[in-house]
């Protein structure tokens, strides 16, 4: 602190450096955290980012600095695509390729003159880095910059990842036999998880998975604090487990970040807002919202089953058919003629069969959709942001996880919070889909799940109140940053 001209003791202005992982589900929480630190702590913000999936500076306060890292680094193989994409492999490549360019960028940021004006800026206090960016954390360590790590997933997921090496030592991972009963064995100390929930994706190599998780755990153990996008009342026991020495550094459960931050979304794709007007015309809790996030993909056969399952359910639905969703389709998320692409993807006869009760769009303002009174259920891939956003609006879920943390999240939704259920089975089948939609929207069981989701929503609201657990954690975090 120092004394201002009026004799008032004021805190020295500080700048927080941030480096999000360049994917929608990781950019959103990091930028929301930036919004909270800026609005509440008066901290200046610098966002380092990859040159692909770059955030849009125009959507943030003018004082933010955005610094692209790795101009000219080829990125085609850094963006996972295809049902069988090796995401850990892509994460490892991102770390390798961006590390050197980041060193130069960070050196330049540290060399900027400190002044009290808006331009020169406050001196950097620390780097907040995504937990998957161990490479960038090492660069910060080398240059003497303290780091905080943002875990964009559930606390439960970190507990599971911390147990990964022990499961390998016991010979349980990677699963060696195709015997299904082995995959279904419950994991000691990790209830309600089973061995199958720890298999990141069938196509990821065990070596990549092991290295990736080692980097992640090393990142959380070598930093000055771990920030979680979750809230105490949702994950109390897993948070306590982590706080009681599993990681060994202070933890800050500051979520749900989209409810704490003035910056709610930084969508990489343009959302269709007309769907909200359509929702206005639907009855309360009657609509199924369907979206599989920004990375998941399906093949042509699965797309057919989804389409006809929704048609056969006879319920109203709002379906996000991202253009990149279909594997091997010639369309991508960048295609301009959205109507044409949608018609190409959907089966013949589907539009007629669902006219008046089905809306299919390439991207929506998801938080507003989930908040809408007409939405009664969410068919999700169980990405952590989607799970948290659904819980925070009291919307029950049917889950079809594909990879990464999605299986773990699904287990918690079904077994711990009991606000939804897994749509299981090796194949997607239209009959099962229609049955699941009916269960979620039209049965007493679904109604009870909705009630439990609403109870959790109320707890989330309490946590983000002024004296609530998440607001207090944000304040502790701001104090910690000021202490660097
Ligand atoms: C990825 C991983 O897949 C996920 O498992 C991990 O937990 C986070 O990183 P993603 O697949 O994109 O994320 O899913 P999710 O975490 O649910 O994030 C998607 C984000 O996109 C959400 O914040 C959601 O609100 C937003 N979204 C999605 C939109 O704004 N509009 C849409 O139409 C769909």
Boltz pocket constraint, residues with backbone or C-beta under 6 A from the ligand:
constraints:
  - pocket:
      binder: B
      contacts: [[A, 23], [A, 24], [A, 25], [A, 26], [A, 28], [A, 152], [A, 153], [A, 265], [A, 267], [A, 271], [A, 291], [A, 292], [A, 293], [A, 294], [A, 295], [A, 296], [A, 320], [A, 362], [A, 363], [A, 364], [A, 365], [A, 366], [A, 367], [A, 382], [A, 383], [A, 384], [A, 385], [A, 386], [A, 387], [A, 389], [A, 403], [A, 404], [A, 405], [A, 406]]
      max_distance: 6.0
